[in-house]
Amino acid sequence: HAVGENGLILKTIDAGANWTPITTAPFYTRLNDASFPSPCVGYAVGDQGRVLSTTNGGATWSLGASGVTENLQSVHFSTDAVGYAVSNAGTILKTTNGGTTWTSQNSGLTTALNAVFFTHQDTGYVVGNGGTILKTVDGGANWILQVSGVTQNLTSVHFADANTGFAVGSSGRVLRTLDGGTTWTIQFSGTTLDLRSVYFADPDTGYLSGVSGHI
């Protein structure tokens, strides 16, 4: 699934050769991210604290109550029931009941948080503006600020396994960790364009995408 402006949700069942739009009326708010922990169960988040969920592979969506009004930038579910979302106001939200209710966790920050990714139900990472990287090892009860070594805004984070992870951001910035986020090193991306997303299929093979259709 892919999401976008005006509540747009797209679905493919042929590895991206064709995409079908799914009507989400009356949820006409920009959606910023989606997470599918299983083929049938999925979630999407967006502006004004919008949270949507589906239990039938995206055929229909229900509106949930996040309890916040700021823009939710990213969502990640480690199981069908346990998930996290982050906002442009530094908020981290957690649900343990499939998005029915959300509780706010203390990030200790007010800067924009742009992406969240969990390698395990208890171990996860959040990245944000100003080179911010946070890590939790207790399911979000505590978030520890990591030393990224950069000041650029970080917009996406993805781990290929428990130890190997990558974060990307503005001005072509790419960071890599080989020790579960304890240390991060700067990588050469070959571009100075802003990067928006990172995905690694395994520790060696990955993809970056950014502005102007850059991949």
C-alpha positions in Angstrom: 0.0 0.0 0.0 1.0 3.6 -0.6 -0.6 6.8 0.9 -0.7 10.5 0.0 -2.7 13.7 -0.3 -6.5 14.0 0.3 -6.7 10.6 2.0 -5.4 8.8 -1.0 -4.6 5.1 -0.5 -3.2 2.9 -3.3 -3.0 -0.9 -3.3 -1.1 -3.3 -5.6 -1.4 -7.1 -5.8 1.1 -7.6 -8.6 4.3 -6.3 -7.1 3.6 -2.7 -8.2 2.9 -3.2 -11.9 -0.6 -1.8 -11.3 -2.0 0.3 -8.4 -5.7 0.7 -7.5 -6.9 3.7 -5.5 -9.0 3.0 -2.4 -11.7 5.6 -1.5 -11.3 6.7 2.2 -14.1 9.3 2.4 -14.8 11.1 4.6 -11.2 11.0 5.7 -9.9 13.6 3.2 -6.7 14.5 5.1 -3.1 14.0 3.9 -1.9 10.6 4.9 1.9 10.4 5.5 2.6 6.7 6.2 1.2 3.2 6.4 2.2 0.0 8.2 0.9 -3.6 7.5 2.1 -6.1 10.1 0.2 -8.8 8.2 -1.5 -9.0 4.8 -5.0 -8.2 6.1 -4.2 -5.9 9.1 -2.9 -2.4 8.3 -2.8 1.1 9.6 -2.3 4.6 8.2 -1.5 8.0 9.8 -1.7 11.5 8.7 -2.3 15.2 9.4 -4.4 16.4 12.3 -3.7 13.2 14.3 -5.6 11.1 11.8 -5.3 7.3 12.3 -7.0 4.7 10.0 -7.1 0.9 10.3 -8.1 -2.0 8.1 -8.6 -5.7 8.9 -9.4 -6.8 5.3 -6.3 -5.9 3.4 -7.3 -2.3 2.8 -10.8 -2.9 1.2 -12.3 -0.7 3.9 -10.8 1.6 6.6 -12.0 2.8 10.0 -11.2 6.0 11.7 -9.5 5.8 15.1 -8.8 8.3 17.9 -5.1 9.1 18.4 -5.9 11.7 21.0 -3.6 14.3 19.4 -4.2 17.0 16.7 -0.6 17.4 15.4 0.5 15.8 12.2 1.4 12.2 12.5 4.4 11.6 10.3 5.1 7.8 10.6 3.7 4.6 12.0 5.1 1.2 12.6 3.5 -1.9 14.0 5.7 -4.7 15.5 2.6 -7.0 15.8 -1.0 -6.8 14.7 -1.8 -5.1 18.0 1.3 -3.2 19.1 2.3 -0.1 17.2 3.9 3.3 17.4 3.4 6.6 15.7 5.4 9.9 15.8 4.5 13.5 15.1 5.9 16.8 13.9 5.6 18.1 17.5 7.9 15.5 19.1 5.1 13.2 20.2 5.5 9.4 20.3 2.3 7.4 20.6 1.9 3.7 21.4 -1.1 1.4 21.1 -1.4 -2.2 22.4 -4.9 -2.9 21.2 -4.6 -2.4 17.4 -5.1 1.3 17.4 -8.3 1.5 19.4 -6.6 3.6 22.0 -3.2 5.4 22.0 -1.0 6.6 24.9 1.6 9.3 24.7 5.2 8.4 25.6 7.8 10.9 26.8 10.3 11.5 24.0 11.9 14.4 26.0 11.8 16.5 22.8 9.6 19.1 21.0 11.4 18.9 17.7 9.7 17.2 14.7 10.0 13.4 14.7 9.7 12.0 11.2 10.0 8.2 11.2 9.8 5.2 13.5 10.9 1.6 13.1 11.0 -1.4 15.4 13.2 -4.4 15.0 11.5 -6.2 17.9 8.4 -5.6 20.0 10.5 -3.9 22.6 13.4 -2.4 20.5 12.8 0.5 18.3 14.2 3.7 16.8 12.9 7.2 16.0 14.5 9.8 13.8 13.8 13.5 13.4 15.0 17.0 12.7 18.4 18.2 13.7 20.0 14.8 13.4 17.8 13.4 16.2 17.9 9.6 16.8 16.1 8.0 19.7 16.2 4.3 20.8 14.1 2.3 23.2 14.7 -1.2 24.5 11.7 -1.5 26.7 8.7 -1.0 24.4 8.8 2.8 24.6 8.8 3.2 28.3 12.1 5.1 28.0 13.6 6.7 24.9 17.4 7.4 24.9 18.9 10.1 22.7 21.7 8.6 20.5 24.7 10.4 19.1 24.1 10.7 15.3 27.0 13.0 14.6 25.0 15.1 12.2 22.7 18.1 12.3 20.7 17.5 9.1 17.0 16.6 9.4 16.6 12.8 9.4 13.4 11.6 7.6 13.5 7.8 7.4 15.1 4.9 9.3 15.1 1.1 8.5 16.9 -1.9 9.9 17.9 -4.9 7.9 18.4 -7.0 11.0 18.7 -6.3 14.8 22.1 -4.7 14.4 22.3 -3.2 10.9 20.4 -0.1 10.3 20.3 3.0 8.1 18.9 6.6 8.4 18.6 9.2 5.7 17.7 12.8 5.5 18.3 16.2 4.0 21.3 17.1 1.8 21.8 13.5 0.8 22.7 12.4 4.3 23.0 8.7 5.0 24.0 7.1 8.3 24.7 3.4 9.1 24.9 1.5 12.3 26.3 -2.0 12.7 25.8 -2.3 16.5 22.1 -1.6 17.0 22.3 2.1 17.0 25.1 2.5 19.6 27.3 4.2 17.0 26.4 5.7 13.6 28.8 6.4 10.7 28.3 8.7 7.7 28.0 7.0 4.3 28.5 8.5 0.9 25.2 8.6 -1.0 26.4 10.3 -4.1 23.8 13.1 -4.0 23.1 16.3 -2.1 19.4 16.1 -2.8 17.1 15.6 0.2 16.4 11.9 0.8 12.9 10.8 2.0 13.0 7.1 2.5 15.3 4.1 3.0 14.7 0.4 2.7 17.1 -2.5 3.0 16.1 -6.0 1.9 19.2 -7.4 3.6 22.3 -5.8 5.2 24.0 -5.4 1.8 21.2 -4.5 -0.5 19.2 -1.3 -0.1 17.3 1.6 -1.8 17.1 5.3 -1.1 14.5 7.7 -2.6 14.2 11.4 -2.5 13.0 14.6 -4.1 12.7 15.0 -7.8 12.0 11.3 -8.3 15.6 10.5 -7.2 16.3 6.8 -6.4 
